[in-house]
Amino acid sequence: MKKQLLLLSFACFLFAGSQFSFAQSKMEKQKVAIENADSSVKKNAEKVINLLKRHTKLDEKQKTKIYDIFVAVDKKMKAIETIENTEERQAKQSKMQVYINSKLQQVLSPEQYKVYIEKQAY
């Protein structure tokens, strides 16, 4: 009887331990997903900022505003990417790009915006 109780206790602890490790690994995956989402926003903003820094002078206020623009549209862009209808998705992406361009036009000087539009085509 003691052996059975000991064996049952061991099995319970083994099962509980595996459940705890599974929960921890799931939490780690969620943290990585959140970090990757944040990094994609940063990558898009940094791409535009670096492009403009190479060709024009960009001050800190402009950098912050550009980053804020990309953070603001990130959730909308992710929602657009989930649309299965290709024509509808492309139409919404085009509309979002027009919105981004209009916001950037408000932040950038005419010379900087011209550089952005020219280089964005590539």
C-alpha positions as CSV (number, residue, x, y, z in Angstrom):
1,M,0.0,0.0,0.0
2,K,2.8,2.4,0.9
3,K,4.5,1.7,-2.5
4,Q,1.3,2.5,-4.4
5,L,0.8,5.7,-2.4
6,L,4.4,6.7,-3.0
7,L,4.1,5.8,-6.7
8,L,0.9,7.8,-7.0
9,S,2.5,10.8,-5.2
10,F,5.5,10.7,-7.6
11,A,3.2,10.6,-10.6
12,C,1.2,13.6,-9.3
13,F,4.4,15.6,-8.7
14,L,5.7,14.7,-12.1
15,F,2.4,15.7,-13.8
16,A,2.3,19.0,-11.9
17,G,5.9,19.8,-12.8
18,S,5.3,19.3,-16.4
19,Q,2.2,21.6,-16.3
20,F,4.2,24.4,-14.7
21,S,7.0,24.1,-17.2
22,F,4.4,24.2,-20.1
23,A,2.8,27.3,-18.7
24,Q,6.2,29.0,-18.4
25,S,7.2,28.2,-21.9
26,K,3.8,29.5,-23.2
27,M,4.4,32.8,-21.3
28,E,7.9,33.1,-22.8
29,K,6.4,32.6,-26.3
30,Q,3.9,35.4,-25.7
31,K,6.7,37.7,-24.5
32,V,8.7,37.0,-27.7
33,A,5.6,37.7,-29.8
34,I,5.0,41.0,-28.1
35,E,8.7,42.0,-28.5
36,N,8.6,41.0,-32.2
37,A,5.5,43.1,-32.8
38,D,7.1,46.1,-31.1
39,S,10.3,45.5,-33.2
40,S,8.4,45.6,-36.5
41,V,7.1,49.0,-35.6
42,K,10.6,50.1,-34.7
43,K,12.0,48.7,-37.9
44,N,9.5,50.5,-40.1
45,A,10.1,53.8,-38.3
46,E,13.9,53.3,-38.2
47,K,13.9,52.6,-41.9
48,V,12.2,55.9,-42.7
49,I,14.3,57.8,-40.2
50,N,17.6,56.3,-41.5
51,L,16.6,57.1,-45.1
52,L,15.9,60.7,-44.2
53,K,19.0,61.0,-42.0
54,R,21.2,59.9,-44.9
55,H,19.8,62.5,-47.3
56,T,18.5,65.3,-45.1
57,K,18.9,66.7,-41.6
58,L,16.3,65.3,-39.2
59,D,15.9,66.8,-35.7
60,E,14.9,64.8,-32.6
61,K,11.3,66.2,-32.6
62,Q,10.8,64.9,-36.2
63,K,12.2,61.5,-35.3
64,T,9.8,61.2,-32.3
65,K,6.8,62.3,-34.5
66,I,7.7,59.8,-37.2
67,Y,8.0,57.0,-34.7
68,D,4.6,58.0,-33.2
69,I,3.0,57.9,-36.6
70,F,4.1,54.3,-37.2
71,V,3.1,53.2,-33.7
72,A,-0.4,54.7,-34.3
73,V,-1.0,52.9,-37.6
74,D,0.6,49.6,-36.5
75,K,-2.6,48.0,-35.2
76,K,-4.6,49.1,-38.2
77,M,-2.0,47.7,-40.6
78,K,-2.1,44.3,-38.7
79,A,-5.8,44.3,-39.1
80,I,-5.6,45.0,-42.8
81,E,-3.1,42.2,-43.2
82,T,-5.7,39.7,-41.9
83,I,-8.2,40.6,-44.7
84,E,-8.4,37.6,-47.0
85,N,-9.9,39.4,-50.0
86,T,-6.9,40.5,-52.0
87,E,-8.5,43.5,-53.7
88,E,-10.0,44.8,-50.5
89,R,-6.7,44.3,-48.6
90,Q,-4.7,46.2,-51.3
91,A,-7.3,49.0,-51.4
92,K,-7.0,49.4,-47.6
93,Q,-3.2,49.3,-47.7
94,S,-3.2,52.0,-50.3
95,K,-5.5,54.1,-48.3
96,M,-3.4,53.6,-45.2
97,Q,-0.2,54.5,-47.2
98,V,-1.9,57.8,-48.3
99,Y,-2.8,58.4,-44.6
100,I,0.8,57.8,-43.5
101,N,2.1,60.0,-46.3
102,S,-0.2,62.8,-45.3
103,K,0.9,62.6,-41.7
104,L,4.6,62.5,-42.7
105,Q,4.0,65.5,-44.9
106,Q,2.8,67.5,-41.9
107,V,6.0,66.5,-39.9
108,L,8.6,66.9,-42.6
109,S,9.8,69.9,-44.6
110,P,8.9,70.0,-48.3
111,E,12.5,69.0,-49.1
112,Q,12.5,66.1,-46.7
113,Y,9.1,64.9,-47.9
114,K,10.3,65.0,-51.5
115,V,13.3,62.8,-50.6
116,Y,11.0,60.4,-48.7
117,I,8.6,60.0,-51.7
118,E,11.5,59.6,-54.2
119,K,13.3,57.0,-52.1
120,Q,10.1,55.2,-51.1
121,A,9.5,54.1,-54.7
122,Y,12.6,51.8,-54.6
